[in-house]
Structures are given as C-alpha cells and as structure tokens.
C-alpha cells in the first residue's frame, strides 16, 4: 500500500527515465509536430490505485460549475449570424478540487511540487525555465466528471496544459482532438465548423487517456472536447499548471467560476487586472 509522498516512487522510471535526454527530446519533437505528447503508463499501477483512493477522498470537496461558451471560451454573441462560431454556445460541466484543498501529504501534490517532474516537463516543452502557477487555487486541480458531464469543443487560452489521467468513466469521457486545426495566420473557420457539426470525422482523433497517462497538450491551436460521461464511476484527471513566467495567476472571475470563492486576501471588487499573466485555461 502506497502511503508516502515521494513523487519519483510514483513514476514508472523503468519506462520513463526523467534524466534521459533522448526521451525528453522525443517528447519535444512530438509536441512541436502535433501539439501533444502522450506518455502512457507514466505512473506505476500501484500509484494509480493510490491516486484513485486519494481522488475519492477529495471528491466531496469539489466545486461544480456548468457553463455555456463558444469554442473560444467567450460568451455567445447572438447578434451575429447563427452559423458564426462566435454565436454558437456549447455546454460544459465539471467539478474541480482546487490546490488549496490538497493535504500536505497528498500524492498528487507531491507530483506537482516535484522539481524533477518540473524540469522534465520543461525539457519536453523546450523551454529554458518553467514555473509553477502562483494561483493558490488553480496551480493543481483535480477535475471530476460524472454521469452526464462533458466538456464542449473549445480552444484553450494557454500554450500548454499538463494532465494526468487517474480514472476513466465506465462509458464515454473520451478526449477528442482536432490537432493543429488552426494557427496564428489561419483561423480555419470552415474545418472548425465541420468538427463541431460532425460532418468531417477525419479531422478528429481520440487521444489515449488511460489511467496513469501523462499528457502535455497545446490546446491553443487544437480544437478538443471530452465527450459525455456515462455511468456511476467518475472520471478523474489531475491538471498541473505551469508557465514560462513566474507569478502567473488566474483572474478573480475565473476563480469564482471554477472554485466558487476567492482567496482570503482577494476581493471580488478588485480583480487581478494588474497581474501580468492572468490566463484562462481549460483542461482535459
């Protein structure tokens, strides 16, 4: 039975040597080419079992939110034509446990606070420096999706999201991805609409998210969703938030929507408008 909080003991180091430059180089190559890097069986089976138990214990603390937004994570503008992507709202619902609720001996917290994992992910991204989020709620999240929950098609507002799959739902909950469907020069409205309408399934692939998988994903340019959860077993995914700049925080608006509250020192009347980095991010 795994009770300690040694992050390296959780990782399948026989398969993934975090100091192996060839491994991180291959991850970087895949990330640059496809906008995604998937490492199945990154965690040992007994670590996954322990994380399921931890997630079960944390789940009652989660805050539930339901939103309706465009693929750009903005509110729908109904003054535009009905077929305009900025008019079309897609539903999402999820429960989230914030970083402030993870106990000091949490295994997920040990993984997130591991310098070895931080440095490995930085090499996989090809960045000289990587920093943990300064957001006391959003730095580490446990995303919980139950029967009927889904994440609608959307683009993220950050360059990368790091996730660890912990438990799959009985049916559904697949992570569907239209990789690199747009870029800074081409919004590619036609193909995006085809994905949303389901008229061109060739643009979409299901990314493997079996329990124990680590995924590094650039959702800014890839349209993605989680299809509806079916069954009593919840889907658990940990979201680890990093940025290339120190001090990155989320806006108070996002904190209220995702966690239902603000940090004790914050005020709803004074949003973090002066914070240099206040991204709105989503996750798988």
C-alpha positions in Angstrom: 0.0 0.0 0.0 1.4 3.4 -1.0 1.2 6.0 1.7 4.3 8.1 1.3 4.6 11.3 -0.8 7.8 10.6 -2.8 6.9 11.7 -6.3 9.6 9.7 -8.0 8.3 6.5 -6.4 5.0 7.1 -8.2 6.6 7.3 -11.7 7.3 4.3 -13.9 11.0 5.1 -14.0 11.8 1.7 -15.6 10.0 3.0 -18.7 10.5 6.8 -18.3 13.8 8.0 -17.0 13.3 11.6 -16.4 17.0 12.3 -16.9 17.1 10.7 -20.3 17.7 13.4 -22.9 16.6 11.1 -25.7 13.2 10.7 -24.0 12.6 14.4 -23.4 13.9 15.1 -27.0 11.4 12.7 -28.5 8.6 14.3 -26.4 9.6 17.8 -27.6 9.7 16.5 -31.2 6.2 15.1 -30.9 4.9 18.2 -29.1 6.2 20.6 -31.8 4.9 18.4 -34.6 1.5 17.5 -33.2 0.8 19.9 -30.3 0.6 16.9 -28.0 2.8 14.5 -26.2 1.2 11.4 -24.6 3.1 9.2 -22.2 1.0 6.1 -21.3 1.8 4.2 -18.1 3.8 7.2 -16.8 2.7 6.2 -13.3 3.1 2.8 -11.7 -0.1 0.8 -11.4 0.0 0.9 -7.6 0.4 4.7 -7.8 -2.7 4.9 -9.9 -4.6 2.8 -7.4 -3.4 5.2 -4.6 -4.4 8.2 -6.6 -7.9 6.8 -7.2 -8.3 6.5 -3.4 -7.0 10.0 -2.9 -9.4 11.3 -5.5 -12.3 9.5 -3.9 -11.4 11.3 -0.6 -11.1 14.7 -2.2 -14.1 14.5 -4.5 -16.7 15.7 -1.8 -14.8 19.0 -1.6 -15.2 19.8 -5.3 -17.0 22.8 -6.6 -19.4 22.1 -9.5 -19.7 24.5 -12.4 -21.8 24.5 -15.6 -21.0 26.9 -18.4 -22.1 27.7 -21.9 -19.5 29.2 -24.1 -18.1 29.4 -27.7 -15.2 27.4 -28.9 -13.1 30.5 -27.9 -14.3 30.3 -24.3 -16.3 33.5 -24.6 -19.9 34.3 -24.2 -22.1 33.8 -27.3 -22.9 36.9 -29.3 -26.4 36.3 -30.6 -26.3 39.5 -32.7 -24.2 37.5 -35.2 -25.5 35.0 -37.7 -26.4 31.6 -36.3 -23.7 29.8 -38.2 -21.0 32.2 -36.8 -18.7 30.4 -34.4 -19.0 33.4 -32.0 -22.7 32.9 -31.9 -22.7 29.2 -31.1 -22.5 28.2 -27.4 -21.6 24.7 -26.3 -22.3 23.3 -22.8 -19.7 22.1 -20.3 -20.0 20.8 -16.8 -17.3 19.7 -14.4 -16.4 19.6 -10.7 -13.0 20.9 -9.6 -11.0 20.4 -6.4 -8.6 23.4 -6.0 -4.9 23.3 -4.9 -5.8 24.8 -1.5 -7.8 21.7 -0.6 -5.0 19.1 -1.2 -3.5 18.0 2.1 0.2 18.3 2.7 0.8 14.5 2.3 -1.2 14.3 -1.0 0.4 12.2 -3.6 -0.8 14.4 -6.4 0.6 17.4 -4.6 4.0 15.6 -4.3 4.0 15.1 -8.1 3.1 18.7 -8.8 5.7 20.0 -6.4 8.4 17.7 -7.6 11.4 19.6 -9.1 12.4 16.5 -11.1 9.0 16.5 -12.8 9.0 20.2 -13.3 12.4 20.1 -15.1 11.4 17.1 -17.2 8.3 18.8 -18.5 10.3 21.9 -19.2 12.7 19.9 -21.4 9.7 18.3 -23.1 8.4 21.7 -23.9 11.8 23.0 -25.0 11.7 26.0 -22.6 14.7 27.3 -20.6 12.6 28.0 -17.5 9.3 26.6 -16.2 7.5 27.8 -13.1 4.6 26.6 -11.1 1.4 28.7 -11.0 1.1 31.3 -8.3 -2.6 30.7 -8.2 -3.4 29.3 -4.8 -6.5 27.5 -6.2 -5.5 26.8 -9.8 -1.9 25.6 -9.5 -3.1 22.0 -9.1 -6.6 20.8 -9.8 -8.5 17.5 -9.7 -11.1 17.6 -12.4 -14.1 15.3 -11.7 -16.7 14.5 -14.4 -19.8 12.5 -13.5 -22.7 10.9 -15.4 -23.9 13.5 -18.0 -20.9 15.8 -17.7 -19.0 16.9 -20.7 -16.6 19.5 -22.0 -17.8 21.1 -25.2 -15.5 21.8 -28.2 -13.1 24.6 -27.3 -9.6 26.1 -27.7 -7.5 26.7 -24.6 -6.2 30.2 -23.8 -2.7 28.9 -22.8 0.0 27.3 -24.8 0.1 24.1 -22.9 -1.8 22.0 -20.2 -0.2 19.1 -18.3 -2.6 16.4 -17.2 -2.5 13.0 -15.5 -5.3 10.6 -16.1 -6.3 8.8 -12.9 -9.7 7.1 -13.5 -11.8 6.6 -16.6 -15.6 6.6 -16.7 -17.5 3.4 -17.4 -18.5 4.7 -20.8 -17.7 7.9 -22.7 -15.3 10.5 -21.4 -13.0 10.2 -24.4 -10.6 13.1 -25.2 -11.3 14.0 -28.8 -8.9 16.3 -30.6 -8.7 18.1 -33.9 -4.9 18.6 -33.8 -3.5 21.9 -35.0 -6.7 22.8 -36.8 -5.8 26.5 -36.7 -2.8 28.7 -36.3 -2.0 32.4 -35.8 -2.3 33.1 -39.5 -5.3 30.9 -40.4 -8.4 30.7 -38.2 -9.7 27.9 -40.4 -13.4 28.6 -39.7 -14.6 26.0 -42.2 -12.8 23.0 -40.7 -13.7 24.1 -37.2 -17.4 24.3 -38.1 -17.1 20.8 -39.7 -15.8 19.3 -36.5 -18.5 20.9 -34.4 -21.2 19.8 -36.8 -19.7 16.3 -37.0 -19.5 16.4 -40.8 -15.8 15.6 -41.1 -14.8 12.9 -38.6 -11.4 12.5 -40.4 -10.3 15.7 -38.7 -10.8 14.2 -35.2 -8.8 11.6 -33.3 -9.2 10.1 -29.8 -6.2 10.7 -27.7 -5.3 7.8 -25.3 -6.1 8.8 -21.7 -5.9 5.5 -19.9 -5.2 5.8 -16.2 -1.6 6.6 -15.4 -1.1 8.6 -18.7 0.8 11.9 -18.6 -0.3 14.3 -21.4 1.3 17.6 -22.4 -1.1 19.4 -24.7 -1.2 22.6 -26.7 -4.9 23.4 -26.8 -4.5 26.9 -28.2 -4.4 25.7 -31.7 -6.1 22.3 -31.4 -9.9 22.1 -31.0 -10.8 19.5 -28.4 -13.5 18.2 -26.1 -14.4 15.5 -23.6 -17.5 13.6 -24.8 -20.3 12.9 -22.3 -19.7 10.7 -19.3 -22.0 7.7 -18.9 -22.2 5.6 -15.7 -21.7 5.9 -12.0 -17.9 5.8 -12.0 -16.5 9.3 -12.1 -13.7 10.4 -14.5 -10.7 11.7 -12.6 -8.0 13.8 -14.2 -5.3 15.9 -12.5 -4.3 19.2 -14.1 -0.9 20.6 -13.3 -0.4 24.3 -14.1 2.9 25.7 -15.1 4.0 28.8 -17.1 7.2 30.1 -18.6 7.0 33.2 -16.5 7.0 33.4 -12.7 4.0 34.7 -10.7 1.3 33.6 -13.2 -2.2 33.8 -11.7 -5.8 33.4 -12.8 -8.3 36.2 -12.8 -10.8 36.6 -9.9 -13.6 36.0 -12.4 -12.2 32.6 -13.3 -11.6 31.7 -9.6 -15.2 32.5 -8.8 -16.5 30.4 -11.7 -14.3 27.4 -11.1 -13.9 27.3 -7.3 -16.9 29.4 -6.1 -14.7 31.7 -4.0 -11.7 33.9 -3.8 -8.5 33.7 -1.7 -9.0 35.3 1.7 -6.8 38.3 0.7 -8.6 38.9 -2.5 -11.8 40.9 -3.2 -14.4 40.4 -5.8 -14.3 44.2 -6.2 -10.6 44.2 -7.2 -9.9 41.7 -9.9 -6.3 40.8 -10.8 -6.2 43.3 -13.6 -2.7 44.4 -12.7 -1.3 40.9 -12.8 0.9 40.5 -15.8 -0.2 36.9 -16.6 -3.9 36.0 -15.9 -4.7 33.2 -18.3 -8.0 31.5 -18.6 -7.2 27.8 -19.1 -9.2 24.7 -19.6 -8.2 21.0 -19.4 -8.9 17.5 -20.5 
